[in-house]
Amino acid sequence: MGIEFYDVKLREKVTIPESNVRKTTFERTAKDGSTQTRYALRAENQGTKLTKFCSKADWDALNVPVE
């Protein structure tokens, strides 16, 4: 089973096997001082780095390594 990403270089959707996908988080500080956390999946396709944002529930459910 794989995860679908959009490859902007090829301008098409590609399916990447779960074994090649990594989880990561992006954190930033908002103007009011609070911290915003976004959850994402990262992969690589033919040298192009792919990122797909997802919900925390999907991020937690996926059993892949964390970057």
C-alpha positions as CSV (number, residue, x, y, z in Angstrom):
1,M,0.0,0.0,0.0
2,G,1.3,3.5,-0.8
3,I,0.6,7.1,0.0
4,E,-0.4,9.5,-2.8
5,F,1.6,12.7,-3.2
6,Y,1.4,15.4,-5.8
7,D,4.7,15.9,-7.7
8,V,4.8,19.5,-8.8
9,K,7.7,18.8,-11.2
10,L,5.8,16.1,-13.1
11,R,2.4,17.8,-12.5
12,E,0.8,14.6,-11.5
13,K,-0.1,12.5,-8.5
14,V,2.4,9.7,-7.6
15,T,2.0,6.8,-5.2
16,I,5.0,6.3,-2.9
17,P,5.3,3.0,-0.9
18,E,5.0,3.5,2.9
19,S,8.5,2.1,3.3
20,N,9.9,5.3,1.6
21,V,7.8,7.8,3.6
22,R,8.9,9.7,6.7
23,K,6.9,11.7,9.2
24,T,7.9,15.2,10.3
25,T,6.5,18.2,12.1
26,F,6.8,21.9,11.3
27,E,6.5,24.3,14.2
28,R,6.3,28.1,14.1
29,T,5.5,30.8,16.6
30,A,2.4,32.9,15.9
31,K,2.1,36.6,16.4
32,D,0.4,36.1,19.7
33,G,3.3,33.9,21.0
34,S,1.6,30.6,20.7
35,T,3.2,27.7,18.9
36,Q,1.5,26.2,15.8
37,T,2.4,22.6,14.9
38,R,1.7,21.2,11.4
39,Y,2.0,17.5,10.7
40,A,3.4,16.3,7.4
41,L,4.6,13.3,5.4
42,R,7.9,13.5,3.4
43,A,9.1,11.4,0.5
44,E,11.3,11.6,-2.6
45,N,10.4,10.7,-6.2
46,Q,13.1,10.7,-8.9
47,G,15.1,13.3,-7.0
48,T,12.1,15.6,-6.2
49,K,11.3,16.0,-2.5
50,L,7.6,15.7,-1.8
51,T,5.6,17.0,1.2
52,K,2.0,16.2,2.1
53,F,0.4,17.9,5.1
54,C,-2.1,15.7,7.1
55,S,-4.1,15.8,10.3
56,K,-2.6,14.8,13.6
57,A,-4.9,11.7,13.7
58,D,-3.6,10.5,10.3
59,W,0.0,11.3,11.4
60,D,-0.3,9.3,14.6
61,A,-2.0,6.3,12.8
62,L,0.8,6.0,10.3
63,N,3.6,3.6,11.4
64,V,6.7,5.1,9.7
65,P,9.9,6.7,11.1
66,V,10.0,10.3,12.2
67,E,12.6,12.7,10.6
